[in-house]
Every structure is written in C-alpha cells, then in structure tokens.
Amino acid sequence: MNITFIGGGNMASALIGGLLQQGHAATSLRVVDVSQQARDAISKRYGVAVFADLAQGCTGAEVIILAVKPQQMREVAVQLGPNLSGQIVLSIAAGIRLKDLMRWLGTQNCTLVRAMPNTPALIGAGITGLAFYNFPPRHIVTPQQRKQIEAVMSAVGGVLWVRSEEDLDAVTAVSGSGPAYVFYFIEALQQAAKELGFDDDQAKKLVLATFSGAVKLAEQGEDVQILRQRVTSKGGTTERAMASMAADQVKEAIVRAIRAAAERSRELGDEFGKAD
C-alpha cells in the first residue's frame, strides 16, 4: 500500500514510525511538506521519500493522508483535487468537516474519510475515531478500504468506526480532549499528595502508579462501577472521599465539561467551513 502524507508534523511522524514498526516498507511511504527543514528531518529519521511538490508526491499513492493544520486545509485541498483518481483521502485535521473538504477538493473522485486521533497516538497508545463521507455513487467504504484505513491508523493505537461524522464531535470531546482531563485529575492527586506531606517525586510516583494500575485493572473487562464499589468499603476512607466528591457534584461537572467540549467541536466545524 503506497501512502502519501501531506504535512510532516508530529502526527504524521507518529504514523510513519508506527507503520515502519509494523513492517511497512519505507519505499512505499512519501511525505509532502513545504518546509525544507521538516522534509530533511523526516527523511533523516525514517528514510522515506520527501517532496515539496504536491502532485509529484501524490503520484502512485493509494492512500493520501491530510496531516496539515486546519487553517491550511482549504489551500491544500484546492491543490490536491485535480490530482485525485480514486484514492482514499484520509483527513486527520481537527474540526474540518468532510462536506467542506469535498467542496474544496472540487471532485468526488476519491473515498473521503475523517479520523480523530488523540495525543497518546504519538507514543502508539492512541485511539482514533473514524467516519466516512456518503455521496453518490459511493455510499460506503468497501471492506478492503476499511482494512487499508485501519491498517494506517492502528499503527498508532486502537480504532473505532462511528455511525456518522456528527459522532466525531463526541469523539473529540471524549477521547480527543480526554488526555487533558486525565492529566488534570493527575495534577489534582499530586497536589493533594504534596499537601499531605510528600515531595514532588514521591507524589508523582504514587499517583502515576495508582492511575496506571487502575487503568490496567479496568482493562481486564469488569465494569468500572463494580471496581469502584469494591474499593469503597462501608465506613472507610474511600467512602468518605467519594461522598465529598458527590457533594461537590464532581461527576456531573465532568459530564457538563465534556458536553461543552462537544459543542465547541461543532462550533469549530462551522467556523472552519466558512473558509471559501
């Protein structure tokens, strides 16, 4: 599978590294970037072909990955459109809706898919939401195309196909922004640990090990509510802490925050879509 990345930033770099680790040949990967510095860095690190010219870089590609900033997408799409001849075009740009991307491409001669990865993808531990664009005469992504798309994005973690592109606003709010919520909770735990007398290193070690272990335990398959209840002994320390959080409506506040993030994702789609 020949893949061209348009944009050689962090996420493209993570995908290239992941693909190479999975046995993908460097000779089948290409990167197009306007920055000479970026091209040199990618070429030196991964040994893949790099190009400044978009048309030249896309020649022979089966999958074209749009890995540029949202503000650059319209300009790139306008240039890319005339070079399409049935390829899979996979956008990983946050906030850019497929209908707007299709309009800027000026053609339906492609299979258009949108991906929403999150930052743990940079270390191969991400989760990516995927949605495709329905337009005649192609109403579905074929099984073979799904395999190709999943092969690309699974190089940096898990994948999840959603029912419609609108669901990607929720994916953005939950997993796209999610690492920040986790880091925020870790910050709070570390602050509490330090206020209880631990130094920075001790607090960090305690909190990270606790968080990591809890996630691993949850990954075993049991419902997290049951796991929480097992830790919460009647009349014990955990029950007192959980009662305090319930009084402060911590769970409700988290849900409200994630709903706010989803709403902002929808707003960003509207804002980026106005770029004509």
Phi, psi and omega in degrees: 000118179272128186234133174245129174260125172260105189109127184244037182280199187298316183290320176299318179298318179296318179295317179298314179299318179294318179296318179295320178295330179278001176100007178290137182287134178299330182291345180261006179246137178226153177229132174250124178209140181285340183273122177298321180298316179295318180297316180297319182294316179295315181297317181293320185284320189244347180071025179263159179287140181233149184218149170266332183271124184294313182300317180294319182291333182270352181300125178082001182283137173269329178232130177244121183254119179272104185240038178261170178292149181307324182292341181264354192295317182301313181298317180294318182296319179299321178287325185286322187315309182295347182263003184271140178212054176097007182288164166278126175249115185247115181262130174245019179277124182294135172085351181270116181281149184295325180296324178287320178298318178298320179297318180289325177296326179073021180205155172251016184274057179192167169255116190257125183227143178243136180239142175237087176278171173237171190297331175300347173302334181296339177242020177077016184238031184271180170222134185238126171275139184232138176215148178244163184262124177273121172204147180292145003268006182257108181259350181219160168271129183292158177305321179294319179293322176301316179299318180296315180296315180295325178297324179290305188285334178289351176293344180237016177140200182281164178229151179216114174281131178257165186293322181209164181299329179303329180293343180291338173296321177289321177300316178302316183290323185274301185261328179297309177274346187308318179305326178295322178295319180297314179298324179297317179292322176298317177304314182296317179297319179294320177298316179298318180298319180291323178293337178270004171116355180276152174278177186302312182295318179296316180298316180297315181298313180299312187289313182296319179295321178295314181295313180299315180295320179296319178296316179298322178294318179295328180289349179289344172119340181288150179300136183293333178296319178295317179299318179297317182297326180295326180283334188269082179288142180299127179078005184265187184292318181295320179300320178297318179294317181294324177296321178296316178296320179296320178297327178273003180054045182298315181299315180297322179295322178295315179299317179299319180297318181290324174297322177296321178295319178296320178296320178294325176299318177296319179297318180297322176300319178296317183293313180294327181291344180282349183286095179243000000 
